[in-house]
Amino acid sequence: MACFNSIVINAPIDEVWAKMKDFHDFSWAPNVITKCEIVGDKKGTEIGAKRILNDVFHETLTGLDSSEHHFQYSIDDGPSPVSKNDVKNYRSDVYLIPVTSENKTFIKWASSWESALNNEETTDFCNPIYAAVLNDLAKQF
């Protein structure tokens, strides 16, 4: 199953990317992410960087392409319905795309996973979190 969220940010892509590209820095979403614990010694721009968000979401950076303004990560464990017992292969792709006519940035946040659970439950759990994170980001500009 999957979920999809998007937003248009009133700032050029390079400014938005500068805020989002460090996997260990979630300061741009202070109303949603209250704690970002770095796990291991990899920098937030290195593939394999790990973090724990709000003491419950264990995530790994699995892809980063600054030239394409794209990053990818996995959720390795978390609360139900995204725990490692509930879902497998949870992957999120975040794409920043310039809206050149207006000097703005379109963000596409797409996630997919495999689950034996009712996938609607997982989608209903994840969508409000991603929407809140994106709305927090928009307030930074």
C-alpha positions in Angstrom: 0.0 0.0 0.0 1.0 3.6 -0.1 0.3 7.2 0.9 1.0 10.4 -0.8 1.3 14.0 0.4 2.4 17.2 -1.3 2.6 20.9 -0.8 3.9 24.0 -2.6 6.4 26.0 -0.6 6.7 29.7 -1.2 10.5 29.6 -1.6 13.0 28.6 -4.3 14.1 25.0 -4.4 17.7 25.7 -3.2 16.4 27.4 0.0 14.0 24.5 0.7 16.6 21.9 0.0 19.0 23.6 2.3 16.6 23.0 5.2 15.6 19.4 4.3 18.8 17.7 3.0 20.3 16.9 6.4 18.6 13.7 7.6 19.6 14.5 11.2 18.1 18.0 11.2 14.4 18.2 11.6 14.4 21.7 13.1 12.1 22.8 10.3 9.2 20.8 11.8 9.2 21.8 15.5 5.5 21.2 16.1 5.7 17.6 14.9 9.3 16.4 15.5 10.2 17.3 19.1 13.3 15.0 19.2 15.7 13.7 16.6 18.3 11.3 18.0 21.3 10.6 15.8 22.2 6.9 15.9 25.8 5.9 14.8 28.5 8.1 13.4 27.3 8.8 9.8 26.5 12.4 8.9 23.0 13.3 8.0 24.0 13.5 4.3 25.5 10.0 4.2 23.6 7.0 3.0 23.1 4.7 5.9 22.6 7.6 8.4 20.2 6.5 11.2 17.9 8.5 13.4 15.1 8.0 16.0 12.3 10.6 15.8 10.3 11.4 18.9 11.8 8.3 20.7 9.7 5.9 18.5 10.4 6.1 14.8 13.6 4.3 13.8 14.7 5.4 10.3 17.6 5.0 7.9 18.6 7.2 5.0 18.7 4.9 2.0 19.2 7.5 -0.8 20.2 11.1 -1.3 20.7 13.0 -4.6 21.3 16.7 -4.1 21.4 17.4 -7.8 17.9 16.0 -8.1 16.7 17.3 -4.8 15.6 13.9 -3.7 16.0 11.7 -0.6 14.8 8.3 0.4 14.5 6.6 3.7 13.1 3.5 5.4 11.2 3.2 8.6 12.8 0.3 10.3 10.6 0.2 13.4 8.0 2.4 15.1 4.7 2.3 16.9 1.9 0.2 15.5 0.8 0.3 12.7 4.3 1.0 11.3 6.2 -1.4 13.7 8.6 -3.9 12.2 6.0 -6.5 13.1 3.2 -4.7 11.3 4.9 -3.6 8.0 7.8 -4.6 5.9 9.8 -2.6 3.3 8.5 0.8 4.5 10.1 3.3 2.1 9.5 7.0 1.6 10.7 9.1 -1.3 10.8 12.9 -1.0 11.1 14.9 -4.1 11.5 18.6 -4.4 10.5 20.0 -7.8 10.9 23.7 -8.8 7.8 25.6 -9.8 9.9 27.9 -12.0 7.1 30.3 -13.1 6.6 31.4 -9.5 10.0 30.6 -7.9 8.3 28.2 -5.5 8.9 24.5 -4.7 6.6 21.6 -5.1 7.3 18.8 -2.6 6.1 15.2 -3.2 6.3 12.8 -0.2 5.4 9.3 -1.2 5.6 6.2 1.0 5.0 2.5 0.3 5.1 -0.7 2.4 3.9 -4.3 2.6 1.6 -5.3 5.4 -0.8 -8.0 6.4 -2.7 -5.4 8.4 -5.6 -3.3 7.2 -3.5 -0.9 5.0 -6.1 1.8 5.5 -5.1 1.9 9.2 -1.4 2.5 8.2 -2.4 5.2 5.7 -4.7 6.9 8.2 -1.8 6.9 10.7 0.9 8.2 8.3 -1.0 10.8 6.2 -1.7 13.3 9.1 2.0 13.1 10.2 3.3 13.8 6.8 0.8 16.6 6.2 1.7 18.2 9.6 5.4 18.0 8.8 4.9 19.6 5.4 2.8 22.4 6.9 5.4 23.0 9.5 8.0 23.3 6.7 5.8 25.8 4.9 5.8 28.1 8.0 9.6 28.4 7.8 9.3 30.5 4.6 
